[in-house]
Amino acid sequence: MDQESKTLTESKQSPVAGKDVPRALAISERGIRTGADFANVMSALMGDLIAGRVTPQVGNATCNVGGKLLKIVEMQHRYGTTGDSGMSPKTIMLAELPA
């Protein structure tokens, strides 16, 4: 590898050394309320992982939490109930507090 190639490689890696804020962070801080929000944050996370802006551990934890979020949405869709009017979105009671 010649000196010029090495310098280019090093300059491309320097922002990855922890100086860049992950793109997924800005998206997730606004909240994940829709399927599009979820897709955007996961897409940004993929880019952040590839660029080295997040550690593999953070990427793994985020994917695990994302899977749990999708499971809750699936459970609401399957087992959730609507309000009396039938117009409200389905909700699911995850736990009942003792009286």
DOVEX-962138 format. One line per 2 residues: their letters; for each residue x, y, z of N, C-alpha, C. Coordinates in Angstrom, 1 decimal. Atoms other than C-alpha are relative to their C-alpha. Example, Ala and Ser with C-alpha at 12.3 -4.5 7.8 and 13.67 -1.06 7.14 Angstrom:
<recs>
AS> 0.9 -1.2 0.0 12.3 -4.5 7.8 0.9 1.2 0.0 | -0.9 -1.1 0.0 13.7 -1.1 7.1 -0.8 1.1 0.8
</recs>
This chain:
<recs>
MD> 0.9 -1.2 0.0 0.0 0.0 0.0 0.9 1.2 0.0 | -0.8 -1.2 0.0 1.5 3.3 -1.0 -0.5 1.0 1.0
QE> 0.3 -1.0 -1.1 1.6 6.4 1.3 -1.3 0.7 -0.3 | 1.2 -0.8 0.4 -1.2 8.2 -0.6 -1.3 -0.8 0.4
SK> 1.1 0.9 -0.3 -3.6 5.2 -0.3 -0.2 -0.2 1.5 | 0.0 0.1 -1.5 -2.7 4.8 3.4 -0.6 1.2 0.6
TL> 0.6 -1.3 -0.6 -3.5 8.5 4.1 -1.4 0.1 -0.3 | 1.4 0.0 0.3 -6.8 8.2 2.3 -0.8 -0.9 0.9
TE> 0.7 0.9 -0.9 -7.8 5.2 4.3 0.0 0.5 1.4 | 0.0 -0.5 -1.4 -6.7 6.8 7.6 -1.0 1.2 0.1
SK> 0.9 -1.2 -0.1 -8.7 10.0 6.8 -1.4 -0.4 -0.1 | 1.4 0.5 0.0 -11.8 8.0 6.0 -0.4 -0.6 1.3
QS> 0.3 0.6 -1.3 -11.5 6.2 9.3 0.0 0.9 1.2 | -0.1 -0.9 -1.2 -10.8 9.2 11.5 -1.4 0.5 0.5
PV> 1.2 -0.4 -0.6 -14.4 10.4 11.8 -0.7 -1.2 0.7 | 0.6 1.2 -0.5 -15.3 6.8 12.7 0.5 -0.3 1.4
AG> -0.7 0.3 -1.3 -13.1 6.9 15.8 -0.8 0.5 1.2 | 0.8 -0.4 -1.2 -16.0 8.1 18.0 -0.5 1.4 0.0
KD> 0.3 -1.4 0.0 -16.4 11.7 16.9 -1.4 0.2 -0.6 | 1.3 -0.2 0.7 -19.5 11.2 14.7 -1.2 -0.5 0.9
VP> 1.2 0.5 -0.8 -22.9 11.0 16.4 -0.8 -0.9 -0.9 | 0.7 1.0 0.8 -24.8 7.9 15.2 -1.3 0.6 -0.5
RA> 1.2 -0.5 0.6 -27.6 8.8 12.8 -1.3 -0.6 0.6 | 1.1 0.7 -0.6 -29.9 6.2 14.4 -0.4 0.7 1.4
LA> 0.3 -0.7 -1.3 -29.7 8.2 17.7 -0.9 1.1 -0.2 | 0.9 -1.1 0.2 -31.3 11.3 16.3 -1.4 -0.4 -0.4
IS> 1.3 0.5 0.4 -34.1 9.3 14.7 -0.7 -0.6 1.2 | 0.7 0.7 -1.1 -34.8 7.2 17.8 -0.4 1.0 1.1
ER> 0.4 -1.0 -1.0 -34.8 10.3 20.1 -1.3 0.7 -0.3 | 1.3 -0.6 0.4 -37.8 11.6 18.2 -1.2 -1.0 0.4
GI> 1.0 1.0 -0.3 -39.6 8.3 19.1 -0.3 -0.9 -1.2 | 0.3 1.0 1.0 -40.5 5.2 17.2 -1.5 -0.3 0.1
RT> 1.5 0.2 -0.1 -44.3 5.3 16.6 -0.6 -0.7 -1.1 | 0.6 0.7 1.1 -44.8 3.9 13.2 1.0 -1.0 -0.6
GA> -0.8 0.9 0.7 -43.5 1.2 11.0 1.1 0.7 -0.8 | -1.0 -0.8 0.7 -41.7 3.9 8.9 1.1 0.5 0.9
DF> -1.0 -0.4 -0.9 -40.0 5.2 12.0 0.9 -1.1 0.4 | -0.8 1.2 -0.3 -38.8 1.7 12.9 0.9 -0.3 -1.1
AN> -0.8 0.3 1.1 -37.6 1.1 9.4 1.2 1.0 -0.2 | -1.0 -1.0 0.1 -35.7 4.4 9.4 1.1 -0.2 1.0
VM> -1.0 0.1 -1.1 -34.0 3.8 12.7 0.9 -1.2 -0.3 | -0.8 1.2 0.3 -33.0 0.3 11.7 0.9 0.1 -1.2
SA> -0.8 -0.2 1.1 -31.7 1.4 8.4 1.2 0.9 0.4 | -1.1 -0.9 -0.4 -29.7 4.2 10.0 1.0 -0.8 0.9
LM> -0.8 0.8 -0.9 -28.4 1.7 12.6 0.9 -0.9 -0.9 | -0.8 0.8 0.9 -27.2 -0.5 9.8 1.2 0.8 -0.5
GD> -1.1 -0.9 0.5 -25.2 2.4 8.3 1.0 0.3 1.1 | -0.9 -0.3 -1.2 -23.9 3.3 11.8 0.9 -1.1 0.3
LI> -0.9 1.2 -0.2 -22.6 -0.2 12.3 1.1 -0.1 -1.0 | -1.0 0.2 1.0 -20.9 -0.4 9.0 1.0 1.1 0.1
AG> -1.0 -1.1 -0.1 -19.3 3.1 9.5 0.8 0.0 1.3 | -0.7 0.0 -1.3 -18.3 2.2 13.0 -0.4 1.0 1.0
RV> 0.5 -1.0 -0.9 -20.3 4.9 14.7 -0.6 -0.6 1.2 | 0.5 0.7 -1.2 -21.8 2.4 17.1 0.7 -1.3 0.1
TP> -0.7 1.3 -0.3 -20.3 -0.7 18.7 -0.9 -1.1 -0.4 | 0.9 1.1 0.2 -21.5 -4.1 17.8 -0.9 -0.4 1.1
QV> 0.8 0.3 -1.2 -22.8 -4.5 21.3 -1.2 0.9 0.0 | 1.1 -0.9 0.1 -25.0 -1.4 20.9 -0.9 -0.4 -1.1
GN> 0.8 0.5 1.1 -26.2 -2.7 17.5 -0.8 -1.2 0.4 | 0.6 1.3 -0.4 -27.0 -6.1 19.0 -1.1 0.3 1.0
AT> 1.0 -0.3 -1.0 -28.9 -4.6 21.9 -1.2 0.7 -0.6 | 1.0 -0.7 0.7 -30.8 -2.3 19.6 -0.9 -0.9 -0.8
CN> 0.7 1.0 0.8 -31.8 -5.2 17.4 -0.9 -0.8 0.9 | 0.8 0.8 -0.9 -33.0 -7.2 20.4 -1.2 0.8 0.5
VG> 1.1 -0.9 -0.5 -35.1 -4.3 21.7 -1.0 0.2 -1.2 | 0.9 -0.1 1.1 -36.5 -3.8 18.2 -0.8 -1.2 -0.2
GK> 0.8 1.2 0.2 -37.6 -7.4 18.0 -1.1 -0.1 1.1 | 1.0 0.0 -1.0 -39.4 -7.0 21.3 -1.1 1.0 -0.3
LL> 1.0 -1.0 0.4 -41.1 -3.9 20.1 -0.9 -0.5 -1.1 | 0.8 0.6 1.0 -42.3 -5.7 17.0 -0.9 -1.1 0.6
KI> 0.9 1.0 -0.7 -43.6 -8.5 19.2 -1.2 0.6 0.7 | 1.1 -0.7 -0.6 -45.7 -6.1 21.2 -1.0 0.4 -1.0
VE> 0.9 -0.4 1.1 -47.1 -4.7 18.0 -0.8 -1.1 -0.5 | 0.6 1.2 0.5 -47.9 -8.2 16.8 -1.1 -0.4 1.0
MQ> 1.0 0.5 -1.0 -49.6 -9.1 20.1 -1.2 1.0 0.1 | 1.1 -0.9 0.0 -51.7 -5.9 20.1 -0.9 -0.3 -1.2
HR> 0.8 0.3 1.1 -52.8 -6.7 16.6 -0.8 -1.3 0.1 | 0.7 1.3 -0.2 -53.7 -10.3 17.5 -1.0 0.0 1.1
YG> 0.7 0.2 -1.2 -55.0 -10.0 21.0 -0.6 1.2 0.6 | 0.4 -1.2 -0.6 -55.7 -6.4 21.6 -1.5 0.2 -0.2
TT> 1.4 -0.3 0.1 -59.1 -5.0 22.2 -0.2 1.5 -0.3 | 0.3 -1.4 0.3 -60.7 -1.7 21.0 -0.9 0.5 1.1
GD> 0.9 -0.6 -1.0 -62.6 0.7 23.2 -1.5 -0.3 -0.4 | 1.4 0.2 0.2 -66.4 0.8 23.4 -0.5 0.5 -1.3
SG> 0.5 -0.6 1.3 -66.8 2.9 20.2 0.5 -0.9 -1.1 | -0.5 0.8 1.0 -64.7 0.4 18.3 0.9 0.8 -1.0
MS> -0.8 -0.8 0.9 -62.8 3.3 16.6 1.4 0.2 0.5 | -1.3 -0.3 -0.5 -59.8 3.5 18.9 0.9 -1.2 -0.4
PK> -1.0 1.1 0.4 -56.6 1.5 18.1 -0.1 -1.1 1.1 | 0.0 1.1 -1.0 -56.3 -1.9 19.7 1.1 0.2 1.0
TI> -1.0 -0.1 -1.1 -54.5 -2.0 23.0 0.0 -1.4 0.7 | -0.1 1.3 -0.8 -53.4 -4.9 25.2 0.5 0.3 1.4
ML> -0.4 -0.2 -1.4 -53.2 -5.1 28.9 1.2 -1.0 0.3 | -1.2 0.8 -0.2 -49.7 -6.4 29.7 0.0 -0.6 1.4
AE> 0.0 0.5 -1.3 -50.2 -6.8 33.4 -1.1 0.7 0.8 | 1.0 -0.5 -0.8 -53.0 -6.3 35.9 0.5 0.2 1.4
LP> -0.4 -0.3 -1.4 -52.2 -4.6 39.2 -1.0 -0.6 1.0 | 0.9 0.5 -1.0 -53.6 -6.3 42.2 -0.8 1.1 0.7
A> 0.9 -1.0 -0.6 -56.5 -4.4 43.9 0.4 0.3 1.5
</recs>
